Amino acid sequence: MDTLAQDVRFALRTLAKAPLFTALCVLCLFIGIGLNANIYSAVYAVFQRPFPFADPDRLIAIDDRNVKRGWSQSGLPFENFRDIQRDATALEQVGVTAFRSITLTDGEEPVRLEGEAVSWNLFPFLGVQPHIGRAFREDEDREGAARVILLGYGIWEKRYGADSSIVGRTIPVNGLPHTVVGVMPKGFKFRENSEAWVTVTPLLAGHPRDWREVLVFARLKRDVDFGTAATQLREISRRLAQQYPQAMKDWETYPQPLRQRLIPEDMKLSIAAMMGAVTFVLLIACANVANLLLARATARRREIAVRTALGAGRGRIVRQLLTESILLAVIACPVGIGIAYWLLDIILATLPEGSIPYYLVFTIDGPVLIYTVLIAITTGLIFGLAPAFHGARGSLTSDLKDGGRGAGAGIARNRVRTALAIAEVSLSMVLLVGAALFVRSFLNLQTKTGGIQTANVLTMRFFLAGERYDSAAAIAARVRDVVERVEALPGVRSAAASNMIPLDGGGFGGQLEAEGKPVTHRADAPLVRYAGATAHWFNALGVSLVSGRTLTEQEARTKSDVAVINETMARQLWPGVDPVGRRFRVLGDTTDRWLSERRWVTVVGVSRDYRVQRLDDTSPVGAVFFTSLEYLASRNMGLMIRTAGDPAQITTAVRKEIRASDPTLPVFDVLSMEEVRRLGFWSQRLFGWMFSIFGIVALVLASIGVYGVIAYGVSQRTQEIGVRVALGAQSADVIRLVVSGGARLAVIGIGIGLAGAFGLTRVIRSLLVDVSSTDALSFVSVTLFLGAVALLASYVPARRATRVDPLTALRAE
């Protein structure tokens, strides 16, 4: 320990004597360490941090999947959940949850919440207890039971002022009285961002088995492994398929460990890609510092030779030099942690509200700090080993001579430093290609409109809760009243309502059958997305027609069996033929009478394709049609308003008209269509921004590395350059000599980097939109750009070499 303390004190004095060198090393390191700590906070949250549930490793999630259709997470029918709950002996507890819109109308302003309908036992077996009050009882989760509700902590604070007397109070929920039995803990929002919960059985009991509307969670028995439970669940699924062949054909139960189900694969891939990128940045920083230490070790050869002559062994010298390198990393560590905190705050501030589930906690806490300290120490060892052994390997006799500085140790002989610089260029090449691909994806999305004229369009949703809106006719009448009121406002050109808002989803799903082309196998029938709408939907969103017409006012107001389809649907059902006047029907589930009656619908118009799903959804545009709102009226309605000017200017007026129509209607998700469009690719914007930062940092560090190697080579070749100048070499000859060395280094590094990029970018191809993982433009532009930067980094020392005075150079040697 005394020797170690002596090494540390000596290292501190040595570093203090070279403040510029120390500052440059620390700068390179804290950038690499800071970026690693920042991204590791996300890695730990996604891959390692335990979920906030009791014994989470024994929890599983259960879906239905249809392999023929490629649907892996479609939920289960509620009645299937009851069968699993009764028959799955491998499971200790089985609970269920289903999405439920919840409207509270007991205040001045009605509010709509994202809620869930849950089984009474779900929260107890997750190990979550209410903050105040109690959880649901078993008798409250039965058909005909009294209505009860659990509130989230946030809505309890905001709407009820954190009043503990709320427990036991009756409040109107979706137009019906519910008794508040408890308030859940702060931060709890199960399943992802829910704010209130009701019991599930009174709502879903008796629903048909082709309604796949619930997600099942279960806890394995302590003596049962996942494989055994999965086998039993598949056996139950096969039995149900035999009992209910119409509803269960091609469907099977699909259990997954909880983490695998709750965290999407694309999130795992994006986090892993970013972690790989910052690891590359750290390796580049290590290579840079190693190069600096190698140069410093060369300059300190005389000092090391004197210490050796005084009795210091090789191991002692190596330990001293390693102490200095580790000390540099330790000094950089707290600064890097500060950078990580700062970057994390910026990233979290840019994320859209509700985009991250509550159980994923991105923070820099104990595990992240421990990782950062360990990575700092490891980094110190990695970049310190080569310089330490290089410094301790010198010749005592030659190093003690005043002329110990060699005359010809150029790039060719300085293999370690050259190899490090090549590695920096290679890693930078991979990072810059990745950044270029993500930026290209973002730019592609930036110009896409999804077939919608997004300018000057305001969107919002409102929810029609309560018994008075139990019928489609009542919903349609209220929606028409709202639309007519809004269309009468000054500055409004047209308005329309539908459950479906393009680029934001909604609507219903089913399968298609064209008249005269009967479907023999349901699995082969094309899929369709459809919704009901008011008359001016296509005008409000600027969707043009290819042929035919839109719905008339009369057709939109009545149960008219007509529809406007998109081009994709026309191609699928009637390729090469004008579909106007032809008929089709939907082979969906039994969600409403219209579908169960299998009514034939006549095509009156064909529109251009438009995208229903978000822009970053890489799936192709599918078949879509709109029909009368009277058939497909939904409680959750979207309102789309085209204005003459800035749509934000009419928001208050629209809210007033909705309240004038029905003061109990909550208005939410108020966004311009442009905002809806941009929210559709926020993740691509984040990836592009992050990878651009990583790429720029890597480029700067690699440029410093190339510059350092070339500059060092020039300093070692001072005598040679002086002789060449004395023999008549011109400045251009000297520049060409030096830059050619840098060019060779860059070519080798870029070549290795290209090979690595071709392999690694294939891993992220699922995250790219409208750009190939081998996009020629990205690879060529990065190659040229990195090559130009490397040549520039070589040119600076080359210019300095032209100013060498041959007499001075030869005299110095």
N, C-alpha and C positions, 0 to 999 in steps of 0.2 A: 504493500500500500504506500510505503514511503517513496518507493521508486516511481509508482504511478503518479503520486502527487507531484513529484519532481518533474516528470514528463509533462504533466498538465501545465505546471507553472512555466516551464520552458516554452511549451507550445504557445501559450498566451503571449509571452514576451515576443516570440518570433512573429506571430501574426500581427501583433501591435506595431512591429517595426515596418510592416509592409501593408499599410491601411488600404491602398488602392487594390492590391492583389486580394486581400481578405474580403473587401467589399464586393469585388466582382465574383468571387467564389460563392459568397453568401447569397448574392442576388440570384445567381443561377440556381442555387439549391432551394431557396425558399419559394421560388416560383414553382419548381417541380414538386416540392413537398406540399405546398399549399393546394395546388390543383389535385394532387392525389388524396389529400385529406378531405377536400370538398366532395369529390365524386365517391370516395369510399363511404361517406355518410349515406349516400343513396344506395350503394351496394349493400351495406349492412342492413338498411331498412328493408330492401326488397328480398334479399337472400338469407339473412341471418337473424335479424331482430325478432324475438318471439312475439307472436300476436298477443294482444291484451286479453287473452282468454285463459281459463283454467286448463292446464295440461294440453296445450294446443296441438302437440304432436299426435294425439289420439283422435283428433277431430277430422272428419271427412265431409266432403260435399257430394251430393248425388244429383245428377242430371239424367235426362233422356238424351239419346243421340240417334241420328239417322245417317248411317254411313253412306247410303246411296245418294243422299242429298248433300252430304258434306256438312251436316249440322251436328256439332259436338256438344253444344250447351243449350239445349232447348227447354229446360225445365221439365217438370213432371206434372201429370194430372193430380189434383188434390186427392182423389180417391186412391190412386196408386201409392201416395204417401201413407195413407191409412193402412193399406195392405203391408207395406214395408214396416211400418210401426208395429204391426201385429205379428208378422211372421219372421222378421230378421232377428234371430236369436244371437247373432254375433255382435249385435249393436246394443250398447248399454242404454243409450237414450237416442231418440229420433225427434227432431224438431223441423219446423217448416217456416218459410217466409215467402211473401208475395208482395210485389209493389202495390202501393195504394196511395192515391192522391188524397190528401186530407185538407179540408177547408175549415177554418175557424172564423166564425162570424159574430163573435161576442164583443168585438171592439168597434172603434170608429171606422176602421178600415178592415175589410175582410182579408184574410191571408191564406194563401195556399201553400202547403208544406209537402215536401217529399216524405212520404210515410211508408210503413210496412204493416201488413197484416201477418201476425206471427202466432205460432202455437204457444200455449201457456207455459210449456216447459223449456222453451228455447233459451231464454236468458239465464234461468237457474243452472242449466247444464253447461252453458258457456262460462259460468262462474261470475256473472255480472249482477250486482245487486243495485237497486235504486238508490239514488242520493237521499231522497226522502220518500216516505210512503212504502209501498210494497209492489211486488211483481204481480202478474196475473195469477189467478187461481184456476184450478182445473175446471171447476163448475162454471167459470166465466167463458170457457172456450168450448161451448156446446151450442147446438142449434137452439135458437130461441132464448139464449142467455141474455142477461142485462148487458147493455152497452157500456164498455169501459175503455179507457185510454191511458197510455203512459206518455208523458211529455218528455221531450229532450231538454237538456239543461239550457241550451241557447234560447229556445223559444220561451221557456219559463222565465228567464231573466229579461228578455226583450219585451215580451207581451204582458207578463204578469208581475214584473218588478221583483222577481225572486221571492214572492210571497209564499211562505210555507203553508198557509191556510188553503192553498189551491187544492190540496189533497182532500178528496171527499166532495169537492164542488162539481156541479153539473154544468157543462159547457156545450154549446152547439157544435157538432162535428159533422160536416157534410149534411147539414140541415137537420140532424137528429141529435137528441140529448145524449151525452156520454158523461159518465162519472170519472173524474181524474183519480186514479188509484196510486199514482206515484210519479216521480221525476227521476229520470236516469242520470247517471254520473256525468260530470263535465267532460266534454270531449267524446262521449259515446254516441255513435251515429250509425249503428248497425242497420242495414247491411253495408252501405258505403257512406252515404251522406244524409241518412234519414233523420227526421226531427220529431217524429211522433209514431206511436205504434198502437194498433188495435188488435183484437183477437181474430183469428183467421176462420175458425169453423163456422160462425154465423154467416160469414160472407161467401164461402166457397163450397160448403157442404152440398153434395148433390150435383155439382157441375159435371158435365159430360167428360168422359175419359179422353176425348180428343182436344181438350183444353189444357195445353201444357203451360201452366201459369205459376208454378211454385218451384222454389229451390229448396232442397232438403239438406239439412245438416244432421250429422250423427256423431256420436262418440263410441269408439270401439271399446269392447270389454277388455279388461286388463290382460287376459290370457289369450286374446285373439289378435292376429296380425292382419294387415291390410289385405293381403292376398286371399286369406280365408273369407273375410267379410265380402270382398268383391265377388268371389265365386258364389257365395250364397245369394247376393243381390242379383246376379245374372240368372240364377235358377228361378228366383221369384219373377224376374222379368219374363223369362220364357213361359212360365205358367200363366202369367197375365196375358201374354200374346195369344196363347191357346184359348183363354176364356173370352177375350175381347179382340178378335182378329181384325175387325174393321178399324178400331181406334189404335191398335198397337202394331199393325203391320209395318215391318221394316224398322221398328223402334226397339231400342234396348236400353236398359239402365246402365249408366256410366258413372261409377264412383271415382273420386280423385282425392288425394290428400288436400287438406284445406288450403295450404299455401299455393299449391299448383292450381287450384280452382280460382282463388281470389285475386291472384296476380297474373295479368295477361302476359302471354308470351312475348308480344312486341315490346312491352315495358321491360321485361327481363333482358331482351336482346339489346335494346337501346342503352340500358344502364351498363351492360357488359361491354358494349362497344365504346362507351365513353370511358370506362375504367381502363380498357386497353389503350385508348388514346392517351390518357394522362400518364399511364405507365411508360409509353413511348417518350413522352415529354420528359419524364424523370430520368430515363436512360440517356436521353440526349444531354440533359443537364449534367449527369454523372460523367459522361464522356468529355464534356467541356471542362469540367473541374479537373478531371484526370489529366487532360492536356495541359492545363495551367500548372498543375502540380509537377508534371513531368518537366516542363520548362523551368520551373523553380528549382526542381531537384538538380537539373543540369547546372543552373547558376550557383547552387550550393555545394558543388562537388568538392571544392577546396575545404569548406567548413566540415563536411562529412569526413573527408580524408584526415583532417586534423584530429577529429574526435576518435577516428579509428586508430590513428597513431598513438593516441593517449590511452588506448586500451579498450575502447568500446567495441563489443562484438557485433557481428552482423545482425543477430537477433535484436540486440538493443537498439541499433539504428532503425531497423524496420519498425519496431514498436514505437519509437519516438515519432517517426513520420506518420504511422497510422494514427497515433494520438492526435496529431495536428489535423488530419483529414476528418476524423470523427468529431473533433471539437468544432470544425467548420460546420458540419451537419447539425450538431447540437445547437450552435448559435443560430442557424437558419430555421430550426424547428419552431420556436415560438412565433417568429415572424410569419412562417408559412401557415401556422394555425390561425393567426389573425387574418391572413388573406382568405383562408377557407371560410371563416365566419362571414366575412364581408361578401364573398361570392355567393354563399348559400342564401344570405338575406336577399341579394339581388335576384337570384333565380326564383326563390319562393314568391317574391313580389310580382314576378312576371307571369306566374301560372294563373290560368283562369280559375275563378272560384269554383270549388267542387270538383276540380279535375283530378285531385289526389284523394283516394279513400282515406278515411280517418285512421285506419289501423296501420297505415304506412307513415311512420314518423321520421322525417328527415331532420336530423339534428346532429350537432357535433358534441357527443357526450363521452362517457368513460371509454367504451370500446373503440370509438373512433380516435380518441386521444392516445390510447395505448397503441393502436395501429400506427398512428403518425410518429410516435416516439420510436417504435421498433423500425419503421421504414427509414427514419432519419439515421439511426445507428447503422442499419444495414447498408444504407446508401454511403455513409462514411467509409465503411469497410470496402465496398465495391469500388468506389473511385479512388480509394487510397492504396489499394494493394499494388497495382502496377507501378505507380510512382515510388512507393516505398521500396519494393524489391529492386527497381531500377536504380534508385539512389544509393542503395547499400551494396551494389554490385560493381562500383567503380574501382579503378586501379589506383592503389595508394601512391605509387611513385609518380605516375603521370599527372594525377590530380593535384599533387602538391607543387608541381611546377607552375610558374607564372604563365607559361604558354600552354597550359593544359587544354585550352579551348581548341578543339579540332578544326581542321581546315576544310573538311569536306563532308561533314555529316548532313547531307541534304535530305530531301524527302525520301529518296530510294532507300537510304540507310536508316531513316528514322521510322521504322516499321510500326512501332506501337502507336505513335502519335498519328501517323497516317491512317492506320486501321481504325482508330477512334473517330477521326474526322469522316472517314467513309461511312462508318456506322451511323453517325449523326445525319449525314445526307440521306442515307437509305431510310432511316426512320422518319425523317422529315418528309420524304417523298410519299410514304404511305399515309401519313397524317394529312398532307395537303391534298392528296387525291380524295380521301374520305371527306374532307371539308368541301372540296369542289363538288362532289356528288350531292351532298346534303344541301349546299347552296343552290345547285341546279334544281333540286327537287322543290325547294322553297320558291325559287323564281318561277318555276312552272306553275305552281299552285297560285302564286301571286296574280297571275294573269287569267286564271280560269274562273269562269262564272257559273259553271254547271248548267248552262243553257238558260239562265235567268238574267233578266236585266235588273241588276241589284241596286243601281243608283236610285235615290229618292223613294225608297220603299221602307216603310216602318212595319215591324212585326211585333206581335205580342201574343200571349195566350191568356185565356180566361177559363175558369172551371165552373161548370154548372152542377152543383151538388144539391142533394135533397130529394125527397120523394116527388116533388112536383116536376122534376126533370127525369122521371123514370121512363117516360116514353120518348121515342125518337121524334114524334110530332111536336111535343112540348119543347124539346131542345131546338129543333129546327125553327120553330116560331120565334123563340127568344133570339136565336142567332140572326135570323133575318131582320129582326127589329134593331139589333145592335148595328148590323151592316148598313141598314138604311139611315140610321142616325149619323153614322160616321161619314157616309158618302155625302150627306148634306152639309158637312163642315166646309168652310172656306179653305181653299188650297188643296182639297182632296180631289184627285182625278178619278180614282176608282178604288173600291174596297171589296174584299172577298173574305170568306171564312171557310176553313176546312180543318180537319184534324191533322192533315199533312202540311208541313211547311218545308218546301224544298231546301236542301242542304242542312236540314235539322231533323229530318225523320218524321215519324208518325205514320198514320194509316194502318191498314190491315194487310194480311197476307193470305194467299191461297194458291190454287193451281187452276190452269185454264183448259177449257175444252171448246174447240170451234164447232159450230153447227155443221153437220155432215162429215166431221172427222172425229168419231168417237174415240175416247181414250180407253185402251184395253188394259193398260197397266198404269196405275196412279203415279208410280215412281217415275214414269217417263213424261208426265205432263209438265209443261213449262210453268215456272213460278211467276207470280204476279204480285205487285203492290198496288193497292187501290184505296180510294177514299171518297167520301161525299164532299161536295163543295157547292157554294153559292154561284150564281150565274157569271160573275165577272172575275173569276179566279185567273183565267189566262190573261186578261187585260191587266190586272193588278200586278202580275209578275212578268209581263212582257214576253210570254211564251207564244211564239208564232205558230200558225197552223200550216200543215203541208197540204191538207185537203179537207173538204167538208166544212163544218162549222162548230161553234161551241154550243153549250146548252142554252136554250132560250130561258127567259124569265119564268115562263110557265112550266117548262120541264124541270127547272131547278127547284120550283116550289111544290112539285107534286111527285108522286112515286112513278116517274116515267122510266121505263126500261130502256134508257139510252145512255151512252157513254162516249167520252172523248178519250182515245187511246194514244199512246206515243208510238214513234216509229219502230222501236224495238219490238213492241207487241205486234205491230202490223207485220213485220218481217217473220216473226216466229209463227204466227197463225196463218197468214195469207201471203207467203213470199211471192213477189212479182205481181201481185194482184191488188187493185184498189179495194181496201177493206170497208169503205163507206157503204152502209146498207147491210153489211153482213152481221151475223149474230154469234155470240159466244156466251158461255156461262162459267161461273167460278165453282171449282170443286174444292172448296175449303172445308173448315170445320163447321160446327153448328153454332157459330157465335151469334147469329141472328136469323130471323125468319126468312129473310131474302135468300140467304145461302142455303138454308135447309130446304127451301122450295125449289132450288136449282133453276131459278128464273133465267130465261134467255134475254140477253141484253143486245140491243142494236147499236152498231157503231155509227155515230153521226159526224165524227171528225177525227183527224189524225194530227197530232202536234209534233213539233220538233222534240227530240229527246232532251230531258232535263234530269239533273241528278237529285235524287231524294236524300241519299245518305251524304255524310260529310265529304268534303273534297279530298281528305287524306285517306279515305276508304278506297283501296285499289281495286275493288271488285268492279266489274263492268256495269254500265247502266242496264237495268233490267226492264221487264215489261211493267208498265204503269197505266192505270186508267182512272178517270174521275167520272162519277155519276151523281145523281141527285142527292142532296143532303138529307132528304126525307128518308132515304134508305139507310144511310150510314152516318147518322148524326152521332156525335160522341160528346161525352161530358167535358173532355179536355179539348178545347177548340183553339185553333190558331187564327189570328186576324192579320191580314196582309193589306197594307194601305199604300197606294201610290200617290205621291204628293207632287205639287208643282215646284216646291222648293225643298229646303232642309226638312227632312221628316221629323227631326227632334223637336221642331217648333210646334208641332200639333199634339205632342204626347199628352200634355195636360188636358187639352180639349177632348181627346179621345177617351181618356179616363173618365171625364165628367159625363160623357154620353153613355158609357157603359154603366156607370152608377145610376144615371137617370133611368136606364132601362131596367136594371135590377141592382139595388145597392148591396146585395149579398154576393155578387160575382167578384171573386178575387182576380186581380190582373197581375201577371208575372211574366218573367222573361221578356222584358221590353227591350228590343234591340233593333237597330237598323239592319236591313238585309246585308249591307256591307259588313257589319259587325258579325252577323251570323256566318257570312262567308269566311271572314278571317279567323273566327274561332274554329273553323273546320280544319285548319292546318297549323294550330299554335305549336304542336309538338315538332313539326318540321322546321318552324321558325327557330325554336329553341335548339334543336340539333344543329342547324346551320350556324347559329350564333356561337354555340359552344365549340363545335369543331373548328370554326374559323379562328377562335381564340387559341385553341390548341395548336392549330397549324401555324399561326403567326408567331406564337412563342417558339415553336420548334424551328421555324425558319430563321428567326433572329439568333437563336442559340447555335444552330448549324452554321450560320454565316460567321459568327464569332469563332467557331471551331475551325472552319476553313481558313479564315483570316489568320488565326493563331498559328496553324501549321505552316502556312506559306510564309508568314512573317518570320517564324523561327527558322525555316529553311533558308530564307534570305540572309538572316543574321549569321548562320553557320557557313554561308557561301560568300562571305564578304571578300575574302582574298581571291577566290575564283573569279568573282564578278569584276574585282579591280584589275585582275590580269586581262580579262576579256576586253574591258574598256581601254586598257593601256595598249592592247594589240589592235584597237580600231573599231571595237563593237559600238554600234549606235544605240541610242535610247530604245528604238523600236526593237532591236535585237534582244536587249536585256528584258524588256517588257514581255516579248514573246517567249523567252526562256522561262521566266518566272510564271507567267499565266498558263503556259502549257502544262506545268506541273499541277497547278490548281485545276485545270480542265480535265486532266487524266483522273484526278481524285474525284471530281464531280461526275464524270462519265461512269466510273465504276460504281459510285454510290447510287446514282440515279438508276443504273441498270439493275442493281440488287433491289432497290426500292420498288422499281416497276414490277419485278417478279413477285415481291411480297404483296404489293397492292392488288395485283390481279387475283391473288389467292384470297386475301383477307376481305376485300370489298364484296366478295360473293356472300360472305356471312351476313352482311347488312342489306342485301338486296330487297328483302321484304319491307324494309323501312323507307325505301326510295319510291318516289312517285314520278311516273312518266320519264324515267331516266334509267338506263341500263347500268348494272354494276361494273361494266367494262366500257362505259361511255368514252368514245374516242376523244371528244372535245375536252373532257376533264383531264384525261391522261396526257394528251399532247400539250395542252396549255400549262399544266403543272410542270411537265418536263421542261418546257422552254423557260418558264418563269424561274424555276429552281436553278436551272443551268445558268441563266443570266445573273442571278444573285450570287452564285458560286464564283462566276468569272469576275463580278464586281469586287467580291471579297478578296480575290487574288490580285486584282488590278491595283489596289491601294498599296500593298507592300511592293508590288512591281514598280510603281512610280517612285517609291522611296529608293529602290535599288538603283534606279538610273542616276540618283544624285550621289552615288558612292565616288569619292575621290580616290583614284588608283594609288597615288603616292601615300595617302593617309592609310588606306587599307593595307598596303604592303608593309608600311612602316609598323603598323599595329601588330602585324603578325610576326 
